[in-house]
Amino acid sequence: MIAEGLARDLQKGISNQTDPAIVRDGAPAYMLIIDGNIQSNPNDGGLLLAGAKLYSSYATVFVKDKSRAKLLSSTALNYARRAICLSRSEFCQSSSDFGKFTKKLNKVGKADIDVLYIYATAWAGWVLANKEDWNAIADLPKIEAMMEHIVQLEDNYAGGLAHVYLGILQTRLPASLGGKPEQGRAHFEKAITLSEGKNMLAKVELARRYARLVFDRALHDRLLTEVTNANPQVTGLTLSNVLAQEQARQLLKSAEEYF
């Protein structure tokens, strides 16, 4: 219980931090602490979820080396799989069959929405780290199905972040190649609405994934300017917003060349 409490407090401290460098430099020490606690308590679902969240977020946001990103994201996915196996035994056995997977998924209720979301995000981070592997890319429909199930269970879960993931997944390709850019835009806009405009990541991804895909310069610049001019300090979203502002400035800087 003490370890789980530390993990929860750590998550709060990270999410409300205004200096990304502090998180980048300090998080590895806590990752080691969580690893040690998991080794002592291998069937503690709370610790496994905390480890999955920390490893996945750190690998996605701060690790540029591809080999390290693969290693850390694999650890995150391993912890998340173990956690969902403890909660939902039907997930203990992996299957490549999409139909069987969706049958298992449809049995998941709101009581297990946290573990399902962390499993989905850790899996998405692992795919991102292994995006040159077509076997990894083949997992994307399962991740999309999990996010769709999450928004069906609770539309505003995590302030609409599941909608951000769905927006990213549906704007990977232009419509001419099978993408769903307009559906993706709707998901991004839903996330913005659910967070009352406070989740700056949703605006940045709408600009990056949709506005650039359809070459809408006006929408692109408006969204990113709104982000750069906003106050990033929002409880639970501060670090994400600070990082979103950094990305917004970079996207605005490259806009002339892109468009």
ZADO-1210 file (C-alpha; in nm, 4 decimals, padded with zeros to 6 digits):
<atoms>
<atom x="00.0000" y="00.0000" z="00.0000" code="MET" pos="1"/>
<atom x="00.2871" y="00.2367" z="00.0778" code="ILE" pos="2"/>
<atom x="00.4463" y="00.1623" z="-00.2603" code="ALA" pos="3"/>
<atom x="00.1172" y="00.2163" z="-00.4433" code="GLU" pos="4"/>
<atom x="00.0678" y="00.5441" z="-00.2583" code="GLY" pos="5"/>
<atom x="00.4159" y="00.6558" z="-00.3607" code="LEU" pos="6"/>
<atom x="00.3366" y="00.5664" z="-00.7215" code="ALA" pos="7"/>
<atom x="00.0143" y="00.7711" z="-00.7138" code="ARG" pos="8"/>
<atom x="00.1913" y="01.0697" z="-00.5569" code="ASP" pos="9"/>
<atom x="00.4693" y="01.0402" z="-00.8124" code="LEU" pos="10"/>
<atom x="00.2166" y="01.0514" z="-01.0960" code="GLN" pos="11"/>
<atom x="00.0610" y="01.3655" z="-00.9497" code="LYS" pos="12"/>
<atom x="00.4008" y="01.5292" z="-00.9116" code="GLY" pos="13"/>
<atom x="00.4986" y="01.4482" z="-01.2684" code="ILE" pos="14"/>
<atom x="00.1711" y="01.5593" z="-01.4263" code="SER" pos="15"/>
<atom x="00.1822" y="01.8955" z="-01.2477" code="ASN" pos="16"/>
<atom x="00.5512" y="01.9682" z="-01.3123" code="GLN" pos="17"/>
<atom x="00.6333" y="02.2812" z="-01.5139" code="THR" pos="18"/>
<atom x="00.9934" y="02.1830" z="-01.5965" code="ASP" pos="19"/>
<atom x="01.0200" y="01.8775" z="-01.8264" code="PRO" pos="20"/>
<atom x="01.3936" y="01.8507" z="-01.7552" code="ALA" pos="21"/>
<atom x="01.3246" y="01.7696" z="-01.3898" code="ILE" pos="22"/>
<atom x="01.1010" y="01.4809" z="-01.4951" code="VAL" pos="23"/>
<atom x="01.3464" y="01.3623" z="-01.7619" code="ARG" pos="24"/>
<atom x="01.6356" y="01.3554" z="-01.5142" code="ASP" pos="25"/>
<atom x="01.4477" y="01.2381" z="-01.2052" code="GLY" pos="26"/>
<atom x="01.2014" y="00.9784" z="-01.3312" code="ALA" pos="27"/>
<atom x="01.4556" y="00.6951" z="-01.3867" code="PRO" pos="28"/>
<atom x="01.5268" y="00.6777" z="-01.0120" code="ALA" pos="29"/>
<atom x="01.1581" y="00.6157" z="-00.9424" code="TYR" pos="30"/>
<atom x="01.1391" y="00.3642" z="-01.2257" code="MET" pos="31"/>
<atom x="01.4054" y="00.1622" z="-01.0411" code="LEU" pos="32"/>
<atom x="01.2073" y="00.1897" z="-00.7161" code="ILE" pos="33"/>
<atom x="00.8898" y="00.0680" z="-00.8847" code="ILE" pos="34"/>
<atom x="01.0845" y="-00.2155" z="-01.0509" code="ASP" pos="35"/>
<atom x="01.2130" y="-00.3267" z="-00.7118" code="GLY" pos="36"/>
<atom x="00.8680" y="-00.3150" z="-00.5564" code="ASN" pos="37"/>
<atom x="00.7227" y="-00.5161" z="-00.8446" code="ILE" pos="38"/>
<atom x="00.9928" y="-00.7804" z="-00.7996" code="GLN" pos="39"/>
<atom x="00.8892" y="-00.8080" z="-00.4347" code="SER" pos="40"/>
<atom x="00.5172" y="-00.7937" z="-00.5153" code="ASN" pos="41"/>
<atom x="00.4822" y="-00.9448" z="-00.8660" code="PRO" pos="42"/>
<atom x="00.1036" y="-00.9767" z="-00.8464" code="ASN" pos="43"/>
<atom x="00.0293" y="-00.6243" z="-00.7276" code="ASP" pos="44"/>
<atom x="-00.1888" y="-00.4777" z="-01.0029" code="GLY" pos="45"/>
<atom x="-00.1528" y="-00.1213" z="-00.8784" code="GLY" pos="46"/>
<atom x="00.2255" y="-00.1353" z="-00.8947" code="LEU" pos="47"/>
<atom x="00.2195" y="-00.2982" z="-01.2375" code="LEU" pos="48"/>
<atom x="-00.0065" y="-00.0223" z="-01.3709" code="LEU" pos="49"/>
<atom x="00.2130" y="00.2474" z="-01.2177" code="ALA" pos="50"/>
<atom x="00.5198" y="00.0920" z="-01.3779" code="GLY" pos="51"/>
<atom x="00.3470" y="00.0628" z="-01.7132" code="ALA" pos="52"/>
<atom x="00.2391" y="00.4276" z="-01.7087" code="LYS" pos="53"/>
<atom x="00.5792" y="00.5615" z="-01.6054" code="LEU" pos="54"/>
<atom x="00.7826" y="00.3488" z="-01.8464" code="TYR" pos="55"/>
<atom x="00.5493" y="00.4163" z="-02.1384" code="SER" pos="56"/>
<atom x="00.5311" y="00.7916" z="-02.0831" code="SER" pos="57"/>
<atom x="00.9052" y="00.8241" z="-02.0303" code="TYR" pos="58"/>
<atom x="00.9922" y="00.6215" z="-02.3405" code="ALA" pos="59"/>
<atom x="00.7476" y="00.8137" z="-02.5600" code="THR" pos="60"/>
<atom x="00.8280" y="01.1647" z="-02.4414" code="VAL" pos="61"/>
<atom x="01.1930" y="01.1704" z="-02.3391" code="PHE" pos="62"/>
<atom x="01.3829" y="00.8869" z="-02.5101" code="VAL" pos="63"/>
<atom x="01.5208" y="00.9624" z="-02.8554" code="LYS" pos="64"/>
<atom x="01.7484" y="00.6603" z="-02.8907" code="ASP" pos="65"/>
<atom x="01.5504" y="00.3953" z="-03.0797" code="LYS" pos="66"/>
<atom x="01.7047" y="00.0973" z="-02.9007" code="SER" pos="67"/>
<atom x="01.6305" y="00.2430" z="-02.5574" code="ARG" pos="68"/>
<atom x="01.2775" y="00.3367" z="-02.6606" code="ALA" pos="69"/>
<atom x="01.2121" y="-00.0208" z="-02.7728" code="LYS" pos="70"/>
<atom x="01.3482" y="-00.1619" z="-02.4478" code="LEU" pos="71"/>
<atom x="01.1545" y="00.0737" z="-02.2190" code="LEU" pos="72"/>
<atom x="00.8304" y="00.0436" z="-02.4140" code="SER" pos="73"/>
<atom x="00.8611" y="-00.3362" z="-02.3983" code="SER" pos="74"/>
<atom x="00.8895" y="-00.3140" z="-02.0197" code="THR" pos="75"/>
<atom x="00.5804" y="-00.0925" z="-02.0109" code="ALA" pos="76"/>
<atom x="00.3802" y="-00.3349" z="-02.2231" code="LEU" pos="77"/>
<atom x="00.4951" y="-00.6308" z="-02.0149" code="ASN" pos="78"/>
<atom x="00.3774" y="-00.4643" z="-01.6935" code="TYR" pos="79"/>
<atom x="00.0468" y="-00.3624" z="-01.8525" code="ALA" pos="80"/>
<atom x="-00.0193" y="-00.7132" z="-01.9852" code="ARG" pos="81"/>
<atom x="00.0499" y="-00.8634" z="-01.6452" code="ARG" pos="82"/>
<atom x="-00.1854" y="-00.6122" z="-01.4842" code="ALA" pos="83"/>
<atom x="-00.4756" y="-00.6773" z="-01.7205" code="ILE" pos="84"/>
<atom x="-00.4184" y="-01.0530" z="-01.6875" code="CYS" pos="85"/>
<atom x="-00.4653" y="-01.0183" z="-01.3105" code="LEU" pos="86"/>
<atom x="-00.7831" y="-00.8187" z="-01.3618" code="SER" pos="87"/>
<atom x="-00.9260" y="-01.0043" z="-01.6633" code="ARG" pos="88"/>
<atom x="-00.7989" y="-01.3611" z="-01.6895" code="SER" pos="89"/>
<atom x="-00.9184" y="-01.3947" z="-02.0509" code="GLU" pos="90"/>
<atom x="-00.6372" y="-01.1564" z="-02.1517" code="PHE" pos="91"/>
<atom x="-00.3695" y="-01.3895" z="-02.0128" code="CYS" pos="92"/>
<atom x="-00.3553" y="-01.5737" z="-02.3438" code="GLN" pos="93"/>
<atom x="-00.2611" y="-01.3624" z="-02.6441" code="SER" pos="94"/>
<atom x="-00.4262" y="-01.4262" z="-02.9802" code="SER" pos="95"/>
<atom x="-00.3692" y="-01.2903" z="-03.3288" code="SER" pos="96"/>
<atom x="-00.7369" y="-01.3454" z="-03.4130" code="ASP" pos="97"/>
<atom x="-00.9118" y="-01.0059" z="-03.4151" code="PHE" pos="98"/>
<atom x="-01.2573" y="-01.1578" z="-03.3699" code="GLY" pos="99"/>
<atom x="-01.1534" y="-01.3451" z="-03.0557" code="LYS" pos="100"/>
<atom x="-00.9861" y="-01.0319" z="-02.9246" code="PHE" pos="101"/>
<atom x="-01.2983" y="-00.8175" z="-02.9660" code="THR" pos="102"/>
<atom x="-01.5088" y="-01.0834" z="-02.7907" code="LYS" pos="103"/>
<atom x="-01.2771" y="-01.0584" z="-02.4898" code="LYS" pos="104"/>
<atom x="-01.2809" y="-00.6806" z="-02.5134" code="LEU" pos="105"/>
<atom x="-01.6591" y="-00.6568" z="-02.5145" code="ASN" pos="106"/>
<atom x="-01.6698" y="-00.8284" z="-02.1751" code="LYS" pos="107"/>
<atom x="-01.4678" y="-00.5479" z="-02.0130" code="VAL" pos="108"/>
<atom x="-01.6846" y="-00.3122" z="-01.8071" code="GLY" pos="109"/>
<atom x="-01.6301" y="00.0246" z="-01.6416" code="LYS" pos="110"/>
<atom x="-01.4758" y="-00.1394" z="-01.3349" code="ALA" pos="111"/>
<atom x="-01.1704" y="-00.2280" z="-01.5456" code="ASP" pos="112"/>
<atom x="-01.1503" y="00.0859" z="-01.7586" code="ILE" pos="113"/>
<atom x="-00.8272" y="00.2050" z="-01.5921" code="ASP" pos="114"/>
<atom x="-00.6347" y="-00.1137" z="-01.6617" code="VAL" pos="115"/>
<atom x="-00.7728" y="-00.1307" z="-02.0169" code="LEU" pos="116"/>
<atom x="-00.6666" y="00.2271" z="-02.0920" code="TYR" pos="117"/>
<atom x="-00.3153" y="00.1796" z="-01.9551" code="ILE" pos="118"/>
<atom x="-00.2844" y="-00.1465" z="-02.1491" code="TYR" pos="119"/>
<atom x="-00.3947" y="00.0281" z="-02.4688" code="ALA" pos="120"/>
<atom x="-00.1603" y="00.3256" z="-02.4241" code="THR" pos="121"/>
<atom x="00.1373" y="00.1060" z="-02.3356" code="ALA" pos="122"/>
<atom x="00.0670" y="-00.1054" z="-02.6431" code="TRP" pos="123"/>
<atom x="00.0420" y="00.2078" z="-02.8575" code="ALA" pos="124"/>
<atom x="00.3763" y="00.3294" z="-02.7208" code="GLY" pos="125"/>
<atom x="00.5339" y="-00.0059" z="-02.8031" code="TRP" pos="126"/>
<atom x="00.4010" y="00.0094" z="-03.1608" code="VAL" pos="127"/>
<atom x="00.5400" y="00.3630" z="-03.1952" code="LEU" pos="128"/>
<atom x="00.8823" y="00.2440" z="-03.0818" code="ALA" pos="129"/>
<atom x="00.8654" y="-00.0445" z="-03.3317" code="ASN" pos="130"/>
<atom x="00.6946" y="00.1362" z="-03.6193" code="LYS" pos="131"/>
<atom x="00.9317" y="-00.0114" z="-03.8793" code="GLU" pos="132"/>
<atom x="00.8050" y="-00.3599" z="-03.7880" code="ASP" pos="133"/>
<atom x="00.4947" y="-00.4537" z="-03.9893" code="TRP" pos="134"/>
<atom x="00.3988" y="-00.7105" z="-03.7255" code="ASN" pos="135"/>
<atom x="00.3782" y="-00.4278" z="-03.4730" code="ALA" pos="136"/>
<atom x="00.1766" y="-00.2089" z="-03.7108" code="ILE" pos="137"/>
<atom x="-00.0662" y="-00.4984" z="-03.7502" code="ALA" pos="138"/>
<atom x="-00.1616" y="-00.4492" z="-03.3829" code="ASP" pos="139"/>
<atom x="-00.3101" y="-00.1041" z="-03.4448" code="LEU" pos="140"/>
<atom x="-00.6668" y="-00.2290" z="-03.5104" code="PRO" pos="141"/>
<atom x="-00.6683" y="-00.3909" z="-03.1652" code="LYS" pos="142"/>
<atom x="-00.5494" y="-00.0681" z="-03.0041" code="ILE" pos="143"/>
<atom x="-00.8159" y="00.1271" z="-03.1922" code="GLU" pos="144"/>
<atom x="-01.0799" y="-00.1234" z="-03.0797" code="ALA" pos="145"/>
<atom x="-00.9739" y="-00.0767" z="-02.7164" code="MET" pos="146"/>
<atom x="-00.9936" y="00.3017" z="-02.7426" code="MET" pos="147"/>
<atom x="-01.3352" y="00.2779" z="-02.9081" code="GLU" pos="148"/>
<atom x="-01.4528" y="00.0528" z="-02.6256" code="HIS" pos="149"/>
<atom x="-01.3204" y="00.2980" z="-02.3666" code="ILE" pos="150"/>
<atom x="-01.5132" y="00.5941" z="-02.5106" code="VAL" pos="151"/>
<atom x="-01.8230" y="00.3761" z="-02.5285" code="GLN" pos="152"/>
<atom x="-01.7853" y="00.2935" z="-02.1594" code="LEU" pos="153"/>
<atom x="-01.7038" y="00.6524" z="-02.0569" code="GLU" pos="154"/>
<atom x="-01.6902" y="00.9218" z="-02.3203" code="ASP" pos="155"/>
<atom x="-01.4947" y="01.1694" z="-02.1095" code="ASN" pos="156"/>
<atom x="-01.2518" y="00.9180" z="-01.9577" code="TYR" pos="157"/>
<atom x="-00.9126" y="01.0773" z="-01.8778" code="ALA" pos="158"/>
<atom x="-01.0415" y="01.4120" z="-01.9963" code="GLY" pos="159"/>
<atom x="-01.0993" y="01.2765" z="-02.3456" code="GLY" pos="160"/>
<atom x="-00.7486" y="01.1402" z="-02.4063" code="LEU" pos="161"/>
<atom x="-00.8902" y="00.8227" z="-02.5611" code="ALA" pos="162"/>
<atom x="-01.0401" y="01.0485" z="-02.8284" code="HIS" pos="163"/>
<atom x="-00.6927" y="01.1936" z="-02.8938" code="VAL" pos="164"/>
<atom x="-00.5573" y="00.8438" z="-02.9544" code="TYR" pos="165"/>
<atom x="-00.8478" y="00.7661" z="-03.1878" code="LEU" pos="166"/>
<atom x="-00.7839" y="01.0898" z="-03.3740" code="GLY" pos="167"/>
<atom x="-00.4192" y="00.9966" z="-03.4234" code="ILE" pos="168"/>
<atom x="-00.5062" y="00.6467" z="-03.5416" code="LEU" pos="169"/>
<atom x="-00.7632" y="00.7711" z="-03.7925" code="GLN" pos="170"/>
<atom x="-00.5402" y="01.0418" z="-03.9429" code="THR" pos="171"/>
<atom x="-00.2393" y="00.8201" z="-04.0104" code="ARG" pos="172"/>
<atom x="-00.3299" y="00.8130" z="-04.3804" code="LEU" pos="173"/>
<atom x="-00.5120" y="01.0468" z="-04.6203" code="PRO" pos="174"/>
<atom x="-00.8652" y="00.9498" z="-04.7220" code="ALA" pos="175"/>
<atom x="-00.7406" y="00.8399" z="-05.0642" code="SER" pos="176"/>
<atom x="-00.5307" y="00.5679" z="-04.8969" code="LEU" pos="177"/>
<atom x="-00.7948" y="00.4482" z="-04.6543" code="GLY" pos="178"/>
<atom x="-00.7535" y="00.6989" z="-04.3732" code="GLY" pos="179"/>
<atom x="-01.0443" y="00.8630" z="-04.1938" code="LYS" pos="180"/>
<atom x="-00.9298" y="01.2227" z="-04.1498" code="PRO" pos="181"/>
<atom x="-01.2735" y="01.3720" z="-04.0875" code="GLU" pos="182"/>
<atom x="-01.3525" y="01.1133" z="-03.8216" code="GLN" pos="183"/>
<atom x="-01.0121" y="01.1837" z="-03.6729" code="GLY" pos="184"/>
<atom x="-01.0865" y="01.5554" z="-03.6642" code="ARG" pos="185"/>
<atom x="-01.4133" y="01.4858" z="-03.4842" code="ALA" pos="186"/>
<atom x="-01.2284" y="01.2882" z="-03.2161" code="HIS" pos="187"/>
<atom x="-00.9713" y="01.5641" z="-03.1635" code="PHE" pos="188"/>
<atom x="-01.2464" y="01.8246" z="-03.1378" code="GLU" pos="189"/>
<atom x="-01.4367" y="01.6050" z="-02.8915" code="LYS" pos="190"/>
<atom x="-01.1263" y="01.5843" z="-02.6731" code="ALA" pos="191"/>
<atom x="-01.0917" y="01.9633" z="-02.6828" code="ILE" pos="192"/>
<atom x="-01.4567" y="02.0056" z="-02.5863" code="THR" pos="193"/>
<atom x="-01.4410" y="01.7502" z="-02.3038" code="LEU" pos="194"/>
<atom x="-01.1361" y="01.9228" z="-02.1528" code="SER" pos="195"/>
<atom x="-01.2937" y="02.2675" z="-02.2034" code="GLU" pos="196"/>
<atom x="-00.9964" y="02.3569" z="-02.4199" code="GLY" pos="197"/>
<atom x="-00.7477" y="02.2931" z="-02.1389" code="LYS" pos="198"/>
<atom x="-00.5854" y="01.9858" z="-02.2960" code="ASN" pos="199"/>
<atom x="-00.3381" y="02.1529" z="-02.5297" code="MET" pos="200"/>
<atom x="-00.2123" y="01.8196" z="-02.6648" code="LEU" pos="201"/>
<atom x="-00.5472" y="01.7702" z="-02.8387" code="ALA" pos="202"/>
<atom x="-00.5080" y="02.1006" z="-03.0244" code="LYS" pos="203"/>
<atom x="-00.1473" y="02.0271" z="-03.1200" code="VAL" pos="204"/>
<atom x="-00.2377" y="01.6830" z="-03.2551" code="GLU" pos="205"/>
<atom x="-00.5355" y="01.8257" z="-03.4453" code="LEU" pos="206"/>
<atom x="-00.2955" y="02.0694" z="-03.6108" code="ALA" pos="207"/>
<atom x="-00.0199" y="01.8142" z="-03.6693" code="ARG" pos="208"/>
<atom x="-00.2276" y="01.5136" z="-03.7741" code="ARG" pos="209"/>
<atom x="-00.5304" y="01.6660" z="-03.9435" code="TYR" pos="210"/>
<atom x="-00.4542" y="02.0234" z="-04.0547" code="ALA" pos="211"/>
<atom x="-00.1230" y="01.9222" z="-04.2095" code="ARG" pos="212"/>
<atom x="-00.2778" y="01.6128" z="-04.3675" code="LEU" pos="213"/>
<atom x="-00.5439" y="01.8177" z="-04.5492" code="VAL" pos="214"/>
<atom x="-00.3196" y="02.1261" z="-04.5932" code="PHE" pos="215"/>
<atom x="-00.5394" y="02.3600" z="-04.3902" code="ASP" pos="216"/>
<atom x="-00.2859" y="02.6297" z="-04.2985" code="ARG" pos="217"/>
<atom x="-00.5394" y="02.8611" z="-04.1361" code="ALA" pos="218"/>
<atom x="-00.6639" y="02.5933" z="-03.8946" code="LEU" pos="219"/>
<atom x="-00.3063" y="02.4789" z="-03.8280" code="HIS" pos="220"/>
<atom x="-00.1783" y="02.8229" z="-03.7323" code="ASP" pos="221"/>
<atom x="-00.4877" y="02.9199" z="-03.5319" code="ARG" pos="222"/>
<atom x="-00.4725" y="02.6105" z="-03.3132" code="LEU" pos="223"/>
<atom x="-00.1000" y="02.6341" z="-03.2491" code="LEU" pos="224"/>
<atom x="-00.1146" y="03.0056" z="-03.1742" code="THR" pos="225"/>
<atom x="-00.3904" y="02.9398" z="-02.9207" code="GLU" pos="226"/>
<atom x="-00.1663" y="02.6823" z="-02.7545" code="VAL" pos="227"/>
<atom x="00.1410" y="02.9023" z="-02.7385" code="THR" pos="228"/>
<atom x="-00.0592" y="03.1926" z="-02.5897" code="ASN" pos="229"/>
<atom x="-00.2411" y="02.9873" z="-02.3255" code="ALA" pos="230"/>
<atom x="-00.1529" y="02.9343" z="-01.9592" code="ASN" pos="231"/>
<atom x="-00.0221" y="02.5750" z="-01.9395" code="PRO" pos="232"/>
<atom x="-00.0771" y="02.5308" z="-01.5659" code="GLN" pos="233"/>
<atom x="-00.3844" y="02.3114" z="-01.5321" code="VAL" pos="234"/>
<atom x="-00.4084" y="02.0524" z="-01.2540" code="THR" pos="235"/>
<atom x="-00.3183" y="01.7120" z="-01.3960" code="GLY" pos="236"/>
<atom x="-00.2258" y="01.8542" z="-01.7369" code="LEU" pos="237"/>
<atom x="00.0586" y="02.0967" z="-01.6667" code="THR" pos="238"/>
<atom x="00.3512" y="01.8874" z="-01.7915" code="LEU" pos="239"/>
<atom x="00.1540" y="01.7695" z="-02.0947" code="SER" pos="240"/>
<atom x="00.0629" y="02.1293" z="-02.1761" code="ASN" pos="241"/>
<atom x="00.4208" y="02.2558" z="-02.1367" code="VAL" pos="242"/>
<atom x="00.5396" y="01.9851" z="-02.3753" code="LEU" pos="243"/>
<atom x="00.2514" y="02.0671" z="-02.6128" code="ALA" pos="244"/>
<atom x="00.3589" y="02.4307" z="-02.6187" code="GLN" pos="245"/>
<atom x="00.7139" y="02.3280" z="-02.7130" code="GLU" pos="246"/>
<atom x="00.5761" y="02.1181" z="-02.9982" code="GLN" pos="247"/>
<atom x="00.3427" y="02.3989" z="-03.1081" code="ALA" pos="248"/>
<atom x="00.6325" y="02.6427" z="-03.1410" code="ARG" pos="249"/>
<atom x="00.8299" y="02.3897" z="-03.3463" code="GLN" pos="250"/>
<atom x="00.5329" y="02.3228" z="-03.5766" code="LEU" pos="251"/>
<atom x="00.4719" y="02.6940" z="-03.6305" code="LEU" pos="252"/>
<atom x="00.8402" y="02.7428" z="-03.7096" code="LYS" pos="253"/>
<atom x="00.8300" y="02.4743" z="-03.9799" code="SER" pos="254"/>
<atom x="00.4897" y="02.5740" z="-04.1192" code="ALA" pos="255"/>
<atom x="00.6212" y="02.7942" z="-04.3979" code="GLU" pos="256"/>
<atom x="00.8342" y="02.5133" z="-04.5342" code="GLU" pos="257"/>
<atom x="00.5592" y="02.2527" z="-04.4946" code="TYR" pos="258"/>
<atom x="00.2742" y="02.4470" z="-04.6537" code="PHE" pos="259"/>
</atoms>
